Amino acid sequence: MAGVALGRVVAATVISLSAITAARAADKTNDGAVESMFDIAFGVTFTSDYMSRGYTQTNGPAVQPWVEFDYGILYAGYWGSNVSPAILTGASWEHDLSVGIRPELGPFSFDLGYVRYIYDTGDCCGEVYAMASVSPVDPLTLGAAIYYDPTNVTTYVEGNASVDLPRDISVSGAVGSLGGVFSWNAGVTWAPRDWISIDARYHGGPDGRFLVSLNLESSLSAMRGGN
């Protein structure tokens, strides 16, 4: 009987240890799943001019840092840039705060959210936006976007397209309209590495001009070696 009792104790101990191990493995799996859903992307762009919808915001070079926190399809981000006090009534820096979601439906990718524009001189305004893109044939991607400012009652609409070419090169362009004022851009981008790209682009509109930009970016997942 002692041997049977001892056997039951050993069996119970093994079962308990197995349950604990399984629970810890499940916790690690859940932790891994949560970790894989969370990411932080960040970067900075150096450009010869800050253009927005056909208008210059700097009349010269700009430095534009950004960071974005992602969890699944949810995101919250910050984007900043120096601006010209002569153009934006004394302001010297722009802060854009955004929140949104990026769901997918079949071949379509969407970006739905809200962005608030704040300057060092004070709060400005905000826009709700909706963007969609689809790749009907490889390597072509087509997109559209709409931004609506409920305070100033203005709407900006845009259509865009991009084509991937060999040797890490892509060409892209967009046409937009804000209150009947049309703007457009077309250019070429070279991305020799995942973390760096160089863009040469002409912006047409009231302040039409040619720009050259250098973009550096990364993310926690990239630094960990993830996708």
URVEN-V94275 format. One record per pair of residues at least 4 apart in sequence whose ideal C-beta (glycine too) atoms are under 6 Angstrom apart, sorted by sequence separation. I is the first residue (numbers start at 0). GAP is how many residues later the second one is. D is the distance in Angstrom with one decimal. If there is no record, write none. Layout:
BEGIN
i:I gap:GAP d:D
i:I gap:GAP d:D
END
This chain:
BEGIN
i:57 gap:4 d:4.9
i:164 gap:4 d:4.4
i:203 gap:4 d:4.7
i:217 gap:4 d:5.2
i:50 gap:5 d:5.7
i:51 gap:5 d:5.5
i:69 gap:5 d:4.8
i:82 gap:5 d:5.0
i:84 gap:5 d:5.0
i:103 gap:5 d:5.2
i:117 gap:5 d:5.2
i:118 gap:5 d:5.9
i:148 gap:5 d:4.7
i:176 gap:5 d:5.2
i:220 gap:5 d:3.9
i:134 gap:6 d:4.7
i:163 gap:6 d:4.9
i:190 gap:6 d:4.0
i:48 gap:7 d:5.7
i:49 gap:7 d:4.3
i:67 gap:7 d:5.6
i:68 gap:7 d:5.1
i:84 gap:7 d:5.4
i:102 gap:7 d:5.2
i:116 gap:7 d:4.4
i:147 gap:7 d:5.1
i:175 gap:7 d:5.2
i:49 gap:8 d:4.4
i:82 gap:8 d:5.5
i:116 gap:8 d:5.7
i:132 gap:8 d:5.8
i:133 gap:8 d:5.8
i:161 gap:8 d:5.6
i:162 gap:8 d:5.4
i:188 gap:8 d:5.5
i:189 gap:8 d:5.1
i:201 gap:8 d:4.9
i:48 gap:9 d:5.8
i:67 gap:9 d:3.8
i:101 gap:9 d:5.1
i:146 gap:9 d:4.4
i:174 gap:9 d:4.6
i:115 gap:10 d:4.3
i:132 gap:10 d:3.8
i:161 gap:10 d:3.7
i:188 gap:10 d:4.6
i:200 gap:10 d:5.3
i:66 gap:11 d:5.3
i:81 gap:11 d:5.8
i:82 gap:11 d:5.1
i:100 gap:11 d:5.5
i:145 gap:11 d:5.1
i:173 gap:11 d:5.5
i:49 gap:12 d:3.9
i:99 gap:12 d:5.6
i:114 gap:12 d:5.6
i:131 gap:12 d:5.6
i:186 gap:12 d:5.9
i:187 gap:12 d:5.7
i:199 gap:12 d:5.3
i:47 gap:13 d:5.7
i:65 gap:13 d:4.3
i:80 gap:13 d:5.1
i:99 gap:13 d:2.1
i:144 gap:13 d:4.6
i:172 gap:13 d:3.8
i:186 gap:13 d:5.5
i:98 gap:14 d:5.7
i:113 gap:14 d:5.2
i:130 gap:14 d:4.2
i:159 gap:14 d:3.8
i:186 gap:14 d:2.8
i:198 gap:14 d:4.5
i:46 gap:15 d:5.2
i:64 gap:15 d:5.5
i:79 gap:15 d:5.4
i:97 gap:15 d:5.7
i:98 gap:15 d:5.9
i:143 gap:15 d:5.3
i:112 gap:16 d:6.0
i:129 gap:16 d:5.5
i:157 gap:16 d:5.5
i:158 gap:16 d:5.5
i:184 gap:16 d:5.5
i:185 gap:16 d:6.0
i:197 gap:16 d:5.7
i:45 gap:17 d:5.9
i:63 gap:17 d:4.3
i:78 gap:17 d:4.4
i:97 gap:17 d:4.2
i:142 gap:17 d:4.6
i:170 gap:17 d:5.1
i:111 gap:18 d:5.2
i:128 gap:18 d:4.5
i:157 gap:18 d:3.8
i:184 gap:18 d:4.6
i:196 gap:18 d:4.8
i:44 gap:19 d:4.3
i:61 gap:19 d:5.1
i:77 gap:19 d:6.0
i:95 gap:19 d:5.6
i:96 gap:19 d:4.7
i:141 gap:19 d:5.2
i:169 gap:19 d:5.0
i:61 gap:20 d:5.4
i:110 gap:20 d:4.1
i:126 gap:20 d:4.4
i:127 gap:20 d:5.4
i:156 gap:20 d:5.7
i:183 gap:20 d:4.6
i:195 gap:20 d:5.7
i:43 gap:21 d:4.6
i:76 gap:21 d:4.8
i:95 gap:21 d:5.8
i:140 gap:21 d:5.0
i:168 gap:21 d:5.3
i:109 gap:22 d:5.2
i:126 gap:22 d:4.8
i:155 gap:22 d:4.4
i:182 gap:22 d:3.5
i:194 gap:22 d:5.9
i:42 gap:23 d:5.8
i:75 gap:23 d:4.8
i:94 gap:23 d:4.5
i:139 gap:23 d:5.5
i:167 gap:23 d:5.0
i:194 gap:23 d:5.1
i:107 gap:24 d:5.8
i:108 gap:24 d:5.1
i:124 gap:24 d:5.6
i:138 gap:24 d:5.6
i:167 gap:24 d:5.4
i:41 gap:25 d:4.4
i:57 gap:25 d:5.9
i:58 gap:25 d:5.4
i:74 gap:25 d:5.9
i:93 gap:25 d:5.6
i:138 gap:25 d:3.8
i:153 gap:25 d:5.8
i:56 gap:26 d:4.8
i:57 gap:26 d:5.0
i:107 gap:26 d:5.0
i:124 gap:26 d:5.1
i:40 gap:27 d:4.7
i:73 gap:27 d:5.7
i:92 gap:27 d:4.6
i:106 gap:27 d:5.2
i:124 gap:27 d:6.0
i:72 gap:28 d:4.8
i:90 gap:28 d:3.9
i:91 gap:28 d:5.9
i:39 gap:29 d:5.6
i:72 gap:29 d:5.1
i:90 gap:29 d:5.8
i:72 gap:30 d:5.3
i:90 gap:30 d:4.6
i:38 gap:31 d:4.6
i:49 gap:31 d:5.4
i:89 gap:31 d:5.4
i:37 gap:33 d:5.1
i:36 gap:34 d:5.6
i:36 gap:35 d:4.8
i:52 gap:125 d:5.2
i:53 gap:129 d:2.9
i:52 gap:130 d:5.1
i:53 gap:151 d:2.1
i:54 gap:151 d:5.8
i:55 gap:151 d:4.3
i:50 gap:152 d:4.5
i:53 gap:152 d:5.3
i:54 gap:152 d:5.1
i:48 gap:162 d:5.2
i:47 gap:163 d:5.1
i:46 gap:164 d:5.9
i:47 gap:164 d:5.0
i:46 gap:166 d:3.9
i:44 gap:168 d:5.7
i:45 gap:168 d:4.7
i:44 gap:170 d:4.7
i:43 gap:172 d:5.6
i:42 gap:173 d:5.5
i:42 gap:174 d:3.0
i:40 gap:178 d:4.1
i:38 gap:180 d:5.5
i:39 gap:180 d:4.8
i:38 gap:181 d:5.5
i:38 gap:182 d:4.8
END
